[in-house]
Amino acid sequence: MKKIVLFILLALPLFCFSQKEINEFEFKKNNLYLKLELENRITPYSKFNPVFSEGSSAFTNRDLQNSGLAIGYKLQFFVFKNLSINFGHTFRNETVLFPIERSTTSVSKITEKAIFIDTHFELTYFIKLTKKGKFHFTIGKSFMNGNSDYSETEPFFTSDGELFNWSVSQLDYRFTPMKYEVGYNRKRVEISLGTYFTKDTPYEKFTNPTYFPYFKIAYNVLKL
C-alpha cells in the first residue's frame, strides 16, 4: 500500500506537468469542478505545554490519531474567475482507542480501527503570477474526526466492594478547527501546504492554538 501511494505521489505530477499546453485546465466563473486529494498530515504542534483534560486524552494518542495519510475529494464552485467556494470530505483509517484495563474504569465497545470522516467548507482565492500557473490562498472551517464515537463504562461498588451498577458515557474525538492553506496550481495539478488550528480539542486545553499541519497534492478530475 505504501509503495502504491508513493508511486501516485511521484507519477501524477510528472504525468500532468508533461502534458502539452493545449491541455491546460482552466477554471471559469459559474463552473463546478471535482478534485481528488491526497493529504499527508504532520505531527500536531503546540507552543506551550497543554493542560490535559480528564477522559478522552487517556484512551488514545493525539499525535498518532491526527497525523498520517488522508484521501478525499472536493467540489469547487467558482463564483468569480479567481474565487471559489469549496466543499469536501477526507477519509482516514485511524485507531479510536488503545486497549486499556483499569481497576475502577473499563472501556467497552472498543473499536481498534475506524474510518474517520472530516468535512471541510472553504473559500479559495487564485492569483496568476506566472504564465503557466497560479498561486492560491484558502481559508475554511473543518469538522474533524467524524465516526470516532466510543463508549466508556464506569462501575459502581458498594462499601463492601460489590458491584451494583454501571454508568455508560458516549464520547468521541470530534473538534472543529479553522484552516488556512497556500499552494501552487499548474494545469490539473495542485500542490499545497496548510494547517488546521484550534484551541478547543477533545485531547487537552490550551491558552494558545494547537496546529495540525499538512502537505497536500490534488488533481482536478473534471468539470461537472
C-alpha positions in Angstrom: 0.0 0.0 0.0 2.8 2.4 0.9 4.5 1.7 -2.4 1.3 2.4 -4.3 0.8 5.7 -2.6 4.5 6.7 -3.2 4.1 5.8 -6.9 1.0 8.0 -7.2 2.8 10.9 -5.4 5.7 10.7 -7.9 3.9 9.8 -11.1 0.9 12.0 -11.0 2.6 15.4 -11.1 5.2 14.2 -13.6 2.5 13.0 -15.9 0.3 16.1 -15.6 3.2 18.6 -15.9 4.4 16.8 -19.0 1.1 17.4 -21.0 1.1 19.8 -23.8 0.0 23.4 -23.1 -3.2 22.9 -25.2 -4.5 20.6 -22.4 -4.2 23.2 -19.7 -7.1 23.0 -17.2 -8.6 26.5 -16.8 -11.2 27.5 -14.1 -14.1 29.6 -15.2 -16.8 31.6 -13.5 -20.1 29.7 -12.5 -18.5 26.3 -13.2 -18.3 23.4 -10.7 -15.2 21.2 -10.6 -14.4 17.9 -8.9 -10.9 17.5 -7.4 -9.3 14.4 -5.8 -6.8 14.9 -3.0 -4.1 13.1 -1.1 -3.1 14.7 2.2 -0.2 13.9 4.5 -0.7 15.3 8.0 2.3 16.1 10.1 2.6 15.6 13.9 0.5 18.3 15.6 2.3 21.2 17.3 1.5 23.3 20.4 3.7 26.2 21.5 3.1 25.7 25.2 2.6 22.5 27.3 -1.1 21.5 27.4 -3.3 21.1 30.5 -4.7 17.6 29.8 -8.4 17.1 30.4 -9.8 14.0 32.0 -11.4 11.3 29.9 -10.7 11.2 26.2 -6.9 12.0 26.3 -6.3 9.0 28.5 -7.5 6.5 25.9 -5.6 7.5 22.8 -2.7 9.4 21.4 -3.5 12.8 19.9 -0.4 12.9 17.6 -0.9 9.5 16.1 -4.7 10.0 15.7 -4.3 13.2 13.8 -1.3 12.5 11.5 -0.6 10.4 8.5 -2.3 10.0 5.1 -5.9 11.0 4.3 -7.6 10.7 0.9 -10.6 12.9 -0.1 -12.5 14.8 -2.7 -13.5 18.5 -3.1 -16.3 20.2 -5.1 -15.1 23.6 -6.2 -17.7 26.2 -7.4 -16.3 29.4 -8.9 -18.4 32.5 -8.0 -15.8 34.6 -9.8 -12.9 33.7 -12.1 -10.4 33.8 -9.2 -12.7 33.0 -6.2 -14.2 29.6 -5.4 -16.5 28.1 -2.7 -15.4 24.6 -1.8 -17.0 21.6 0.0 -15.4 18.2 0.6 -14.5 15.3 2.7 -11.4 13.5 3.7 -11.2 9.9 5.0 -8.6 8.3 7.3 -8.2 4.8 8.8 -7.5 5.6 12.5 -7.2 4.0 15.9 -10.2 5.0 18.0 -8.9 3.6 21.4 -5.9 1.8 22.7 -6.7 -1.4 24.7 -6.8 -0.3 28.3 -7.7 -2.0 31.6 -8.3 -0.3 35.0 -9.5 -1.5 38.4 -12.2 1.2 38.6 -12.9 2.1 35.0 -13.2 -0.1 31.9 -13.8 0.8 28.3 -16.5 -1.1 26.4 -17.3 -1.5 22.7 -13.7 -0.8 21.8 -13.2 -0.2 18.1 -9.5 -0.5 17.4 -9.8 1.0 13.9 -12.5 3.1 12.2 -12.8 5.3 9.1 -12.7 8.9 10.4 -14.5 11.4 8.2 -13.5 15.1 8.1 -15.9 17.7 6.5 -14.5 20.9 5.0 -16.0 24.3 4.0 -13.6 26.7 2.3 -13.0 29.9 0.3 -10.1 29.9 -2.2 -8.6 32.9 -4.0 -6.3 32.5 -7.0 -3.6 34.8 -8.2 -1.9 34.3 -11.6 1.7 35.3 -11.1 3.3 33.2 -13.9 2.2 32.3 -17.4 1.9 28.6 -16.6 0.4 28.5 -13.2 -1.5 30.2 -10.3 -1.0 30.6 -6.6 -3.9 30.1 -4.3 -4.9 31.0 -0.7 -7.5 29.1 1.2 -9.3 29.7 4.5 -12.0 27.5 5.9 -13.7 25.6 8.7 -13.4 21.9 9.2 -15.4 19.3 11.2 -12.8 16.7 12.2 -12.9 13.1 13.4 -16.4 12.2 12.4 -17.2 8.5 13.2 -14.9 8.5 16.2 -17.6 7.5 18.7 -16.9 5.2 21.6 -18.5 4.4 24.9 -16.9 4.4 28.4 -18.4 2.2 31.1 -17.7 3.0 34.8 -18.5 0.5 37.5 -20.0 1.5 40.9 -19.3 -0.5 44.0 -20.9 -0.8 47.5 -19.0 -0.1 50.6 -18.4 -3.9 50.8 -16.7 -3.8 47.4 -19.5 -5.5 45.5 -20.5 -4.3 42.0 -24.1 -2.9 41.9 -24.4 -0.6 38.9 -22.7 0.7 35.7 -22.6 4.2 34.2 -22.2 4.4 30.4 -20.9 7.6 28.7 -21.0 8.1 24.9 -17.8 10.1 23.8 -16.0 11.0 20.6 -12.9 12.9 19.4 -14.7 15.5 17.2 -13.4 19.1 17.0 -13.9 22.0 14.7 -10.7 23.8 13.7 -10.1 26.6 11.3 -7.7 26.0 8.4 -5.6 28.0 6.1 -3.6 26.9 3.1 -1.3 28.2 0.4 -0.4 26.4 -2.8 0.5 26.4 -6.5 -1.7 25.2 -9.4 -0.4 24.2 -12.8 -2.8 22.6 -15.4 -4.7 20.0 -13.4 -2.2 19.5 -10.5 -2.2 21.4 -7.2 0.5 21.3 -4.5 -0.3 22.9 -1.1 0.9 23.5 2.4 -1.5 24.3 5.2 -2.6 23.8 8.7 -5.7 23.3 10.9 -5.6 25.2 14.1 -7.8 25.5 17.2 -7.7 26.0 21.0 -10.6 23.6 21.6 -9.8 19.9 21.2 -11.0 16.7 23.0 -7.5 15.9 24.0 -6.3 18.9 26.0 -6.9 22.6 26.7 -4.6 25.3 25.6 -4.2 29.1 26.1 -2.7 29.2 22.6 -3.8 27.2 19.4 -2.8 23.7 18.5 -1.6 23.4 14.9 -2.2 20.3 12.7 0.0 21.0 9.6 -0.3 19.1 6.3 1.1 18.7 2.8 -1.3 18.0 0.0 -1.3 17.1 -3.7 -4.6 17.3 -5.6 -5.8 16.6 -9.1 -8.7 18.3 -10.9 -10.6 15.4 -12.5 -13.4 17.1 -14.4 -15.9 19.9 -14.8 -19.4 18.9 -13.7 
